[in-house]
Amino acid sequence: MKTELNGQTFRELAADTGIPLNTLLSRKRYAVIALRRWMRTLHDDYYY
C-alpha cells in the first residue's frame, strides 16, 4: 500500500520514523475524518 507522501509505503514510514505501523494508519484515519468534517463545514457555510 502506497501513501500520498513521497511514494513510500506505510511499512517504510514506520521503519524510518520508529512509529508502529498501526499507529500511523490510525493517525491517517483520524486526519481524514477531521478533514472531511472541516470540508463539510466549509461546504455547508458556502451553500446554506
C-alpha positions in Angstrom: 0.0 0.0 0.0 1.5 3.3 -1.0 1.0 6.6 0.8 0.5 10.0 -0.7 3.8 11.2 0.8 6.8 10.7 -1.5 5.5 7.3 -2.7 6.6 5.5 0.5 4.7 2.6 1.9 3.4 2.7 5.5 5.9 0.0 6.4 8.7 2.2 5.1 7.4 5.2 7.0 7.1 3.1 10.2 10.7 1.8 9.8 12.0 5.3 9.1 10.2 7.0 11.9 10.1 4.2 14.5 6.4 4.7 14.9 4.4 1.5 14.8 2.5 0.7 11.6 -0.9 0.6 13.2 -0.3 4.0 14.9 0.5 5.6 11.5 -2.6 4.0 10.0 -4.7 5.2 12.9 -3.4 8.7 12.7 -4.1 8.9 9.0 -7.7 7.7 9.6 -8.3 10.4 12.2 -6.7 13.0 9.9 -9.1 12.0 7.1 -12.1 12.2 9.4 -11.1 15.6 10.6 -10.5 16.9 7.1 -13.9 15.6 5.9 -15.6 17.4 8.8 -13.8 20.6 8.1 -14.7 20.4 4.4 -18.3 19.6 5.2 -18.4 22.7 7.4 -17.0 24.9 4.6 -19.5 23.4 2.1 -22.4 24.0 4.4 -21.3 27.6 5.2 -21.0 28.3 1.5 -24.2 26.7 0.2 -26.6 27.3 3.0 
